[in-house]
């Protein structure tokens, strides 16, 4: 999904595309990890406007800038692959844990 998001990102300066990455939520438990795809915090300026390019916003003069929904398109394009890969990985982990339980 990260590659697709980078492909869909608006290319005004290219900084948004460079800032995209995957980060694990450190507060999530080990057995239920949560990962975020989006601009990394070290790119402070991009971190502040990435959601505006995706969802759109109202300008100060009252005009509307329509969002390009680039993250939504990335998700829609890769959701089947993500679910398949998740299933493959969780299946092997379940087998390992089941073998450990049987060994006890």
LUMMARPA-191566 format. One record per residue: residue number from 0; residue in three letters; z, x, y negated of N, C-alpha, C in turn. Coordinates in steps of 0.1 Angstrom, whole numbers, always signed. Layout:
N
+-----+---------+-------+-------+-------+-------+-------+-------+-------+-------+-------+
: num : residuo :    nz :    nx :    ny :   caz :   cax :   cay :    cz :    cx :    cy :
+-----+---------+-------+-------+-------+-------+-------+-------+-------+-------+-------+
: NUM :     ALA :     Z :     X :     Y :     Z :     X :     Y :     Z :     X :     Y :
...
+-----+---------+-------+-------+-------+-------+-------+-------+-------+-------+-------+
//
This chain:
104
+-----+---------+-------+-------+-------+-------+-------+-------+-------+-------+-------+
: num : residuo :    nz :    nx :    ny :   caz :   cax :   cay :    cz :    cx :    cy :
+-----+---------+-------+-------+-------+-------+-------+-------+-------+-------+-------+
:   0 :     UNK :    +0 :    +8 :   +12 :    +0 :    +0 :    +0 :    +0 :    +9 :   -13 :
:   1 :     UNK :    +6 :   +20 :   -12 :    +7 :   +29 :   -23 :    -7 :   +34 :   -27 :
:   2 :     UNK :   -16 :   +37 :   -18 :   -29 :   +41 :   -21 :   -37 :   +30 :   -27 :
:   3 :     UNK :   -35 :   +18 :   -22 :   -42 :    +6 :   -28 :   -37 :    +3 :   -42 :
:   4 :     UNK :   -24 :    +5 :   -44 :   -19 :    +3 :   -58 :   -25 :   +13 :   -68 :
:   5 :     UNK :   -26 :   +25 :   -63 :   -31 :   +36 :   -72 :   -46 :   +33 :   -75 :
:   6 :     UNK :   -53 :   +28 :   -65 :   -67 :   +24 :   -67 :   -69 :   +13 :   -77 :
:   7 :     UNK :   -60 :    +3 :   -77 :   -60 :    -9 :   -85 :   -54 :    -7 :   -99 :
:   8 :     UNK :   -46 :    +4 :  -101 :   -39 :    +6 :  -114 :   -49 :    +7 :  -125 :
:   9 :     UNK :   -46 :    +1 :  -137 :   -54 :    +3 :  -149 :   -56 :   +17 :  -152 :
:  10 :     UNK :   -68 :   +21 :  -156 :   -70 :   +36 :  -159 :   -72 :   +39 :  -173 :
:  11 :     UNK :   -63 :   +34 :  -182 :   -64 :   +38 :  -196 :   -62 :   +52 :  -198 :
:  12 :     UNK :   -51 :   +58 :  -194 :   -48 :   +72 :  -196 :   -47 :   +79 :  -182 :
:  13 :     UNK :   -45 :   +72 :  -172 :   -43 :   +77 :  -158 :   -28 :   +80 :  -155 :
:  14 :     UNK :   -19 :   +79 :  -165 :    -5 :   +82 :  -162 :    +1 :   +72 :  -153 :
:  15 :     UNK :    -3 :   +59 :  -154 :    +3 :   +49 :  -146 :    +0 :   +52 :  -131 :
:  16 :     UNK :   -12 :   +56 :  -128 :   -16 :   +60 :  -115 :    -8 :   +72 :  -110 :
:  17 :     UNK :    -6 :   +82 :  -118 :    +1 :   +93 :  -114 :   +16 :   +90 :  -112 :
:  18 :     UNK :   +21 :   +81 :  -119 :   +35 :   +78 :  -118 :   +39 :   +70 :  -105 :
:  19 :     UNK :   +30 :   +64 :   -99 :   +33 :   +55 :   -87 :   +38 :   +63 :   -75 :
:  20 :     UNK :   +48 :   +58 :   -69 :   +54 :   +64 :   -57 :   +62 :   +54 :   -49 :
:  21 :     UNK :   +69 :   +60 :   -38 :   +77 :   +52 :   -30 :   +91 :   +57 :   -31 :
:  22 :     UNK :  +101 :   +48 :   -33 :  +115 :   +53 :   -34 :  +123 :   +44 :   -25 :
:  23 :     UNK :  +132 :   +50 :   -18 :  +142 :   +42 :    -9 :  +154 :   +38 :   -17 :
:  24 :     UNK :  +158 :   +26 :   -16 :  +170 :   +21 :   -22 :  +182 :   +27 :   -15 :
:  25 :     UNK :  +189 :   +36 :   -22 :  +200 :   +43 :   -16 :  +212 :   +34 :   -12 :
:  26 :     UNK :  +213 :   +22 :   -18 :  +223 :   +13 :   -15 :  +221 :    +5 :    -2 :
:  27 :     UNK :  +208 :    +5 :    +3 :  +205 :    -3 :   +15 :  +211 :    +3 :   +27 :
:  28 :     UNK :  +215 :    -5 :   +37 :  +221 :    +1 :   +49 :  +210 :    +8 :   +57 :
:  29 :     UNK :  +214 :   +17 :   +66 :  +205 :   +25 :   +73 :  +196 :   +16 :   +83 :
:  30 :     UNK :  +203 :    +6 :   +88 :  +196 :    -3 :   +98 :  +186 :   -13 :   +91 :
:  31 :     UNK :  +188 :   -15 :   +78 :  +179 :   -24 :   +70 :  +175 :   -17 :   +57 :
:  32 :     UNK :  +167 :    -7 :   +59 :  +163 :    +1 :   +46 :  +154 :    -8 :   +38 :
:  33 :     UNK :  +155 :    -5 :   +25 :  +146 :   -12 :   +15 :  +139 :    -1 :    +7 :
:  34 :     UNK :  +126 :    -2 :    +6 :  +118 :    +7 :    -2 :  +111 :    +0 :   -13 :
:  35 :     UNK :  +109 :    +7 :   -24 :  +102 :    +2 :   -36 :   +89 :   +10 :   -39 :
:  36 :     UNK :   +79 :    +3 :   -42 :   +66 :    +9 :   -46 :   +64 :    +6 :   -60 :
:  37 :     UNK :   +62 :   +16 :   -69 :   +60 :   +13 :   -83 :   +62 :   +26 :   -90 :
:  38 :     UNK :   +63 :   +26 :  -104 :   +64 :   +38 :  -112 :   +78 :   +44 :  -109 :
:  39 :     UNK :   +78 :   +57 :  -108 :   +90 :   +64 :  -106 :   +97 :   +66 :  -119 :
:  40 :     UNK :  +110 :   +67 :  -119 :  +118 :   +67 :  -131 :  +116 :   +79 :  -140 :
:  41 :     UNK :  +112 :   +90 :  -134 :  +110 :  +103 :  -141 :   +98 :  +101 :  -151 :
:  42 :     UNK :   +90 :   +91 :  -150 :   +79 :   +88 :  -159 :   +84 :   +77 :  -168 :
:  43 :     UNK :   +93 :   +80 :  -178 :  +100 :   +71 :  -186 :   +91 :   +61 :  -193 :
:  44 :     UNK :   +81 :   +65 :  -199 :   +72 :   +56 :  -207 :   +65 :   +46 :  -198 :
:  45 :     UNK :   +60 :   +51 :  -187 :   +52 :   +43 :  -177 :   +62 :   +33 :  -171 :
:  46 :     UNK :   +74 :   +37 :  -168 :   +84 :   +29 :  -162 :   +87 :   +17 :  -171 :
:  47 :     UNK :   +85 :   +18 :  -184 :   +88 :    +7 :  -193 :   +76 :    -3 :  -195 :
:  48 :     UNK :   +64 :    +1 :  -192 :   +53 :    -8 :  -194 :   +45 :   -12 :  -182 :
:  49 :     UNK :   +48 :    -7 :  -170 :   +40 :   -10 :  -158 :   +40 :   -25 :  -155 :
:  50 :     UNK :   +52 :   -31 :  -157 :   +52 :   -46 :  -154 :   +44 :   -54 :  -164 :
:  51 :     UNK :   +43 :   -49 :  -176 :   +35 :   -56 :  -186 :   +20 :   -56 :  -182 :
:  52 :     UNK :   +15 :   -45 :  -177 :    +1 :   -44 :  -173 :    -2 :   -53 :  -161 :
:  53 :     UNK :    +9 :   -55 :  -152 :    +7 :   -63 :  -140 :    +8 :   -78 :  -144 :
:  54 :     UNK :   +18 :   -82 :  -151 :   +20 :   -96 :  -154 :   +14 :  -101 :  -167 :
:  55 :     UNK :   +11 :   -92 :  -176 :    +7 :   -96 :  -189 :   +19 :   -98 :  -199 :
:  56 :     UNK :   +16 :  -100 :  -211 :   +26 :  -102 :  -221 :   +21 :  -108 :  -234 :
:  57 :     UNK :   +30 :  -112 :  -242 :   +27 :  -118 :  -255 :   +29 :  -107 :  -266 :
:  58 :     UNK :   +19 :  -105 :  -274 :   +19 :   -94 :  -284 :   +27 :   -99 :  -296 :
:  59 :     UNK :   +30 :   -89 :  -305 :   +38 :   -93 :  -317 :   +30 :  -102 :  -326 :
:  60 :     UNK :   +17 :  -101 :  -326 :    +9 :  -110 :  -335 :    +7 :  -124 :  -329 :
:  61 :     UNK :   +12 :  -126 :  -317 :   +11 :  -139 :  -311 :    +0 :  -140 :  -301 :
:  62 :     UNK :    -9 :  -130 :  -300 :   -20 :  -130 :  -290 :   -14 :  -127 :  -277 :
:  63 :     UNK :   -22 :  -131 :  -267 :   -17 :  -129 :  -253 :   -26 :  -118 :  -246 :
:  64 :     UNK :   -19 :  -108 :  -240 :   -26 :   -99 :  -231 :   -25 :  -103 :  -217 :
:  65 :     UNK :   -36 :  -106 :  -210 :   -35 :  -111 :  -196 :   -33 :   -99 :  -187 :
:  66 :     UNK :   -24 :  -101 :  -177 :   -21 :   -90 :  -168 :   -33 :   -89 :  -158 :
:  67 :     UNK :   -34 :   -78 :  -152 :   -45 :   -75 :  -142 :   -40 :   -78 :  -128 :
:  68 :     UNK :   -27 :   -80 :  -126 :   -21 :   -83 :  -112 :   -25 :   -72 :  -102 :
:  69 :     UNK :   -25 :   -59 :  -106 :   -30 :   -48 :   -98 :   -20 :   -46 :   -86 :
:  70 :     UNK :    -7 :   -49 :   -88 :    +2 :   -47 :   -76 :    +1 :   -59 :   -66 :
:  71 :     UNK :    -2 :   -71 :   -72 :    -4 :   -82 :   -63 :   -16 :   -80 :   -54 :
:  72 :     UNK :   -27 :   -75 :   -60 :   -39 :   -73 :   -52 :   -37 :   -62 :   -42 :
:  73 :     UNK :   -29 :   -52 :   -45 :   -26 :   -41 :   -35 :   -18 :   -47 :   -24 :
:  74 :     UNK :    -9 :   -56 :   -26 :    -1 :   -62 :   -16 :    -9 :   -71 :    -7 :
:  75 :     UNK :   -17 :   -79 :   -13 :   -26 :   -88 :    -6 :   -36 :   -81 :    +3 :
:  76 :     UNK :   -41 :   -69 :    -2 :   -51 :   -62 :    +6 :   -45 :   -54 :   +18 :
:  77 :     UNK :   -32 :   -51 :   +17 :   -26 :   -43 :   +28 :   -14 :   -50 :   +35 :
:  78 :     UNK :   -12 :   -62 :   +33 :    +0 :   -69 :   +39 :    -1 :   -69 :   +54 :
:  79 :     UNK :   -13 :   -71 :   +60 :   -14 :   -72 :   +74 :   -12 :   -58 :   +80 :
:  80 :     UNK :   -17 :   -48 :   +74 :   -15 :   -34 :   +79 :    +0 :   -30 :   +78 :
:  81 :     UNK :    +7 :   -34 :   +67 :   +21 :   -31 :   +66 :   +29 :   -38 :   +76 :
:  82 :     UNK :   +27 :   -50 :   +79 :   +34 :   -57 :   +90 :   +31 :   -51 :  +103 :
:  83 :     UNK :   +19 :   -47 :  +106 :   +16 :   -41 :  +119 :   +23 :   -28 :  +121 :
:  84 :     UNK :   +23 :   -19 :  +110 :   +29 :    -6 :  +111 :   +45 :    -8 :  +112 :
:  85 :     UNK :   +50 :   -18 :  +105 :   +64 :   -20 :  +106 :   +68 :   -24 :  +120 :
:  86 :     UNK :   +60 :   -33 :  +126 :   +62 :   -37 :  +140 :   +62 :   -26 :  +150 :
:  87 :     UNK :   +52 :   -17 :  +148 :   +51 :    -5 :  +157 :   +63 :    +4 :  +156 :
:  88 :     UNK :   +67 :    +6 :  +144 :   +79 :   +15 :  +142 :   +92 :    +9 :  +146 :
:  89 :     UNK :   +94 :    -4 :  +143 :  +106 :   -10 :  +147 :  +107 :   -12 :  +162 :
:  90 :     UNK :   +95 :   -14 :  +169 :   +95 :   -15 :  +183 :  +100 :    -3 :  +190 :
:  91 :     UNK :   +95 :    +9 :  +186 :  +100 :   +21 :  +192 :  +115 :   +24 :  +189 :
:  92 :     UNK :  +120 :   +20 :  +177 :  +134 :   +22 :  +174 :  +142 :   +13 :  +183 :
:  93 :     UNK :  +138 :    +1 :  +185 :  +145 :    -9 :  +194 :  +146 :    -4 :  +208 :
:  94 :     UNK :  +135 :    +2 :  +213 :  +135 :    +8 :  +226 :  +145 :   +19 :  +227 :
:  95 :     UNK :  +145 :   +28 :  +217 :  +155 :   +39 :  +217 :  +169 :   +34 :  +218 :
:  96 :     UNK :  +172 :   +24 :  +209 :  +186 :   +19 :  +209 :  +189 :   +12 :  +222 :
:  97 :     UNK :  +180 :    +5 :  +228 :  +183 :    -2 :  +241 :  +185 :    +9 :  +251 :
:  98 :     UNK :  +178 :   +20 :  +251 :  +180 :   +30 :  +261 :  +194 :   +36 :  +260 :
:  99 :     UNK :  +199 :   +38 :  +247 :  +212 :   +43 :  +245 :  +223 :   +34 :  +250 :
: 100 :     UNK :  +221 :   +21 :  +248 :  +231 :   +11 :  +252 :  +231 :   +11 :  +267 :
: 101 :     UNK :  +219 :   +11 :  +274 :  +219 :   +11 :  +289 :  +226 :   +24 :  +294 :
: 102 :     UNK :  +225 :   +35 :  +287 :  +231 :   +48 :  +292 :  +246 :   +47 :  +292 :
: 103 :     UNK :  +252 :   +39 :  +284 :  +266 :   +38 :  +283 :  +272 :   +31 :  +294 :
+-----+---------+-------+-------+-------+-------+-------+-------+-------+-------+-------+
//
